[in-house]
Amino acid sequence: MAFHVRKATKIIPHFRNGMRFLGSLRETPFAVHKIGNRVLGFENMLNHLSTHRFKSTKVEKQIDSVNDDRDNQVLNFPGGKVKFTPQLSFVPEREEERVPCFRVLDDNGQPSMYSNFTQVSKEIAMKMYNDMVTLQTMDTIFYEAQRQGRISFYVTSLGEEAINIASAAALSLDDLIVPQYREAGVLVWRGFTLKEFASQCFGNKYDYCKGRQMPVHYGSKRHNYFTVASTIASQIPHAVGAAYSMKMEKRDACAVTYFGDGGTSEGDFHAALNFAAVLEVPVIFICRNNGWAISTPISDQFRSDGVVVKGRAYGVRSIRVDGNDALAVYNTVRAARKMAIQERRPILIEALTYRVGHHTTSDDSTRYRPVEEMEWWRVAKDPVSRFRKWIESNGWWSDEAEAELRSSLRKQLLEEIQLAERTEKPPVADAFTDVYDVPPSNLEEQERWLRKTIKTHPQDYPSDFQLL
């Protein structure tokens, strides 16, 4: 959500405690659904909801109903009957009231007494908090390493830790993650080690991509985490294709893709939602609406009520959630996953949050947004602090444990960075493998040119660079 603090009351929608998904028709609150004359709870509701494929209109039925007065009041059109009206009326560009935002914890880390959510165990809650702190600490230290010239590039997730960790906690390891580039926390949750993070950022011989990717462009087949690509929104249709494969194979899993508000301004986003809805595939779209597409605010991107309303246009069930509330994100993704797999349907989640850090280390966001705004979000809306207050209120955490965790993490990270920095780079030959069975002549020419350049200017390359 991109705005100055003084505008907060105009842009932040009021938060509601009941989780509610937007469907193609107006629905009752998420926890209670009406089926006929019966009111069902969430668990029974799932059994009654099924994927709905519209039947094509039969020409014979249309002809038979021409003289029926009742049918003359409707048009039996593909997708369902459409009522006629004598009123010239346009569909408004937006509803008067904004779509509410589901949340569980308030800014002080206290759950609402009216909130409908699934409680998490102490074990899961403690892992969630540990991993949020790990991500936060990792971002701080790797950012410093880039500023020292030790790595070339870095992207932080500061302010968005809850979306990363809580969504990962609600998923299964069988679910395929198709990330953007601000979801390192999902890998943290899945067991990607600090050594693996450091090796990738320094591009040494232990990097799974063999040093051929920019820092932070992680990928791990073992963790079911598709390799990051920087091209905006290209991963969204890829996730839909993967989900289609899962549907065909009848797998008990779904595909999950992440993207920012800027990604929804790309055609790939719209094509992917339509593709997913028509093919009825188990995919979860998670939009981190942090208000800024690098330096472009959402006010310059779209006039709709955020991203959540775009799902309904394509027939995709959707929900808006407080992205800085870990319990709300966990519950939302958990419910979305159940619907996506059981009903074989796509789900769109818009998580409202704020990018506290710069877009990347190549960006200075103080040139296009007030420092006061960034500081307010960092202090007042920090998702890590909010979750800490909740676990402390449960008697699960203390100041001593906090100090020990952060000190230990910092020590481990600094050690791994030093080791990764000293580890030799992959051989030059690795830059030209894994694509062609027989390298084409132009690629062989590039390899010869690179080897000659390294020999001519050895001072510009690592001393242990292998010319094998």
Summary of the structure (lengths in Angstrom):
residues: 468
radius of gyration: 25.0
end to end distance: 50.2
largest distance: 87.9
contacts: 1458
relative contact order: 0.14
helix: 44%
strand: 12%
